[in-house]
Structure formats: structure tokens, C-alpha cells
């Protein structure tokens, strides 16, 4: 990686500074607070999985599993999940993934988190049934899910990311 931890901290702090000075084009205090939390959560992801069920409850409190299944209907989602698994899971079943891509084209096929996990030997999503159950995912996957659900968040995160990329370019260029 070209960036060191102190550079990432600088970029994160600079994004927060832009948000606080109202230069990040975010005027609603609630959106500003939400973006700060999201930048913190996804700029420094840990290995702690994030609850997709909790995110989904913000959009459909009575049936969060429907929100997750709707996200899993998108070919872009499946392609993203496949790429994540290829990069992070040595036991990912590529052949089963290719078959699954064909299956999801059928309008009658419903992909659930459990079916995804079992079909391709996925590790990026964990799904537990029962009273204390739910679906959790690696922070990169959770970020994709959260952005899929919230277009304002998606816009603000992309806007902040472009600021971070400019800062990263400045940092790398200053080293030359």
C-alpha cells in the first residue's frame, strides 16, 4: 500500500474537517453526523462483522430480511460479493458461483443469505436463524449494502471519497 496509517488518519481527519467547516457540501446536521460515522466505520474497517439486519431495519423495520433479499437480487451485488470472496476466501467455490449467476437470472429464483453462503462457501456474510439471529457481513460488504439502501449516503460517501483521493494524490506526489 502506498499509504501509511498516519496518512489514512490525516485523510480521515481532513474529511471530518471539511464536513465541520461545511465545505463537504453537506448542510443537514443529521446527514453530517451520519456521514462522519460511516467514514469512521468504513475508512478503518476491522474484522468485526456489521449487522445487515440492523441496517435493513432502518428501511423496513417489520421485515428486514426482505430488504436483504432485494439487495441480493441485483447482479451487481452478486458480482461484488463474488469479487470480495475471490479476494478474501481461498475456499470460495468459483464453479458454484458461475452456476449461481445463471440461476439468479430467473425471476422465480430467490437468493437468501443462507443460500449464498451454502452455494459458494462464502465467508463474507454470516447468517444465523432464530431469536438472536440475523445477517452480518464484512465491513466492505456492509458498506455496499448500506449505500444500496441510502442514495444520499451513497452520494455523500462518494463525494468524500473523491476528496480523500485528491488528498492521497497530494500526499503521494509530495513524496516524489
Secondary structure, DSSP 8 states (H G I E B T S, - for coil): ----HHHHHHHHHHHHHHHHTT-SS---HHHHHHHHHHHHHHHT--S--EEHHHHHHTT-TT-HHHHHHHHHT-HHHHHHHHHHHHHH-TT--HHHHHHHHHHTTSTT----HHHHHHHHT--SEEEE-STT-EEEE-HHHHHHHHHHH-HHHHHHHHHHHHHHHHHHHHHHHHH-
